[in-house]
Structures are given as C-alpha cells and as structure tokens.
Amino acid sequence: MHPRTLWQAMSRPAFLLSPWPWRAAAYLLTGVVAGVALLVALVALVVAGGVLAVVLVGLPLLAVTALAGLPVGALERRRLRLVDGEAAWGAHAEPAAPGLRSWLGTRLREQATWRELGHALLWACLLWPAEALVVTGALLLPLSMVATPLLMATVGGGREAKVLKQWMVTDWPTAFAAAVLGVLLLAAGAYVLGVAAGARAALTRLLVAPPERELGARVVELTRSRVRLVDAFEAERRRIERDLHDGAQQRLVALTMTLGLARLDTPPGPLADQLTKAHEEAGAALAALRELIQGIHPKVLADYGLEAAVADAADRSPVPVEVDVVLPGRLPESVEAAAYFVVCEALANVARHSGAERAWVVARHERGRLRVEVRDDGCGGADRARGSGLTGLADRVSVLDGRLALSSPPGGPTVLRVELPCRPMGGEPMGETRTGRADRCA
C-alpha cells in the first residue's frame, strides 16, 4: 500500500529513495516564493488603501485586504496535495441568497474568513522566512558540498574550490570527501525537510481546512437534507393515501352499492349468481383497498395522534395487548409515522412468530426523545439478521437519527426498544393505559 501522507512515507525505510523528500522540498520552496509574493501584495494593498482612504477610493482596497485570506486559503488547500493525499476542503458556508452583497455578508461573518486572513498574515510575515531557512540548511548547503568536485574541475580550473564559500579545498581527495559529507548531510536533510513540511502542512490544515469543523458542517447539512427527504416522503405518502381514500375507494363503494342493488332487482338464475359473485369480489377489493390505505397512513394517526393509533393497532391484534402511552402532545408527523409502523410490525411479529399470550406497548417522551417499547411473553429467539422485518424497521428508525435495540433470548421474553429524537408540537399531555380488544374479550 502506497503512503498517502508525508508522515506515513517518513516511517518507511525507503523514504530516501522515494519522491517524498523532493515533494517536501517543492512544498517548502513554493511556500517561500508564494510567501514573498503575498507579502508584497499585502503591503501594496494596505499602503494604497491607507493613502486613498481619504478620498474613499481606498475603502474597497481595504475590504479586499480583509478578504485576502480567501484566495490564499484556496491556494494552500491545493498545495497540500504535495505532501498530503487526504482531501482538504474549506469550511465556508453557502450564501443564503445569490448576489455580491449576500456573499460579502456571509464571508465577513464567518470565522473561517478571519482564520484564513490570520493564516495569510502569518505566512507573509513569519512562515516563509522559516521555510527559506530550512530549505537553505537542509537542501542547498548539502547540494553545494556535493558539487565541490564539479566546482573544482570547472570554476577552480582543477586547482581549488571553496566549500560553502568558507573553506578552500586545494586537492581532489578533500574535494571528494566534502562531496561524500554533503551526501550524508543531504540524507539527513531529507528528514529535516520532511519534518518541516509535515509540520507546515499540519498547521495549514488546522487553519484553512479544519477537518472537525468541515465534518461538523457536512454532518449538519446531511442531517438537514435527510430531514427534508423524510418530510417529502411523508407528504407524498399522505397524498397517495388521500387520493386512494377520496378517489378509488369512493368508486369501489359506488360499484359495490350498484352491484348490490342489481342483485335485489335480478330474479334467481345464472345472472343473479354472477352478480352475487361480482358483488362479493367488489367487497373484497374494497376491504383490501381499505387495508392498504390503513397501512399507508391510517386516518386515526393523522387525526388523533400516536396514542390513538397505537390503541387501534392493539384492538386489531389477535394477541392481547396492553397499551400504556403518555405523551406531552402531538409529535412531528415523521416521528409519529415511524413509531406507529414500528409498533405495527412488532405486533405482527408477535402474532406470527412468538407464540405469546400477551404483549405490552409502552411509550414515553423524555429528555427530547420518544421511547417506545414493545414486549411479549413469547418464546423469543428473534434475530435482526434473519429478517422478520426488523432490518427494515432499523433502517426506518436510523433515517430519523433514532436507535433500535432488540433483546430476544431463547425462551423469551422479546423486548424491542426504539428511541427517536423529537420535540412535542404543543398540546396537553394525553394518554392512558388501555388494553387490546382480544384482552377485553378474554
């Protein structure tokens, strides 16, 4: 596996034979050149803005100086590729509205803008001289020693040469000894260059591409987009439910009534038998459509909230279910829908697989989270890895940044717990302890 960063490359034995020492040198050399240019540009902007400020022409120049860190930060994020293969991104937010005014307002209020300006000033005043000193000591001086025999053969006419402009060499053995020493110093200097370039890159990433801030901003944006998608999904599902309820269901009701009246007016015979069969099929289709509508988004959930919807699901369960739901009011639609379908799927699994004689549903809203627990006294052994709809429930809960936990040892009991972060939408506390229909009839 090839190293992706300079630090990783320096920890390997083949560092000196790899391109990484030269990449470190290039990073520091370009830093020196760009730092000198940046210093000249900043001084020119400040001087021109200060001189022309008396006639108001210099004010835009001073504003440009305040934003000088933006292009410098962009350049630094690109230069990081020389010594760091990890992507570097800015921490700037998108303007709330298009236009120069909105862009300026957003940038001037951001901490990232002023952090990048501070980095630019630090680079122009301090960093590039330090980089120049490191490059001179770790690269240029050893290279000049390595070139001693060449200088002696060319400039010195084969008789003499100066080492580092200080010591005179007058014979070839001394010249080659200086070259060998230069090679050794160059090898040591490669590590010095690597350390300096790595430290410089770390400082740059901290100031102009902070990973934690970037990650936090992206997580916030992803969370917001996920919430928007969930809301859009719920709205579309409600629209489908409404269209089925007000359109297809009404037509089936009308068809069923028409067939029923036709049966009454038709004398006994083959035709009456066919009408009876058609009437029964229409009734079955109407029942199936109502069940489908109930599964998409039950009307009781939309009109009366989670407590009433859970009680209705308990009434329809073949296993006796005791419901204890206490909520401070209505919750967001997406949270109510997710909690309701978790309860429905859990009760369906209880009826199909557990062999339980009784089940319990408890729901509370505490510390900004809705906690729902479905428990039964069945045989246990439920496993999310084996399906049973539990994987889909976990995915649905995770979309809302919630958590699903399952405890189902062999022999039971099975306990399904769900936590969903949410805030009440207002209203008086509601809820009571209720018992499913099967329990009341027992």
Helices and strands as residue ranges (DSSP letters): H 6-10, G 13-17, H 20-52, G 53-55, H 58-66, H 69-79, G 80-82, H 100-109, H 111-122, I 123-127, H 128-135, I 136-140, H 141-146, H 148-154, E 161-163, E 167-169, H 172-208, H 211-243, I 244-248, H 249-265, H 270-296, H 299-304, H 306-315, E 321-326, H 333-349, I 350-354, E 359-366, E 369-376, G 384-386, H 390-399, E 403-407, E 414-421, E 433-435, H 437-441
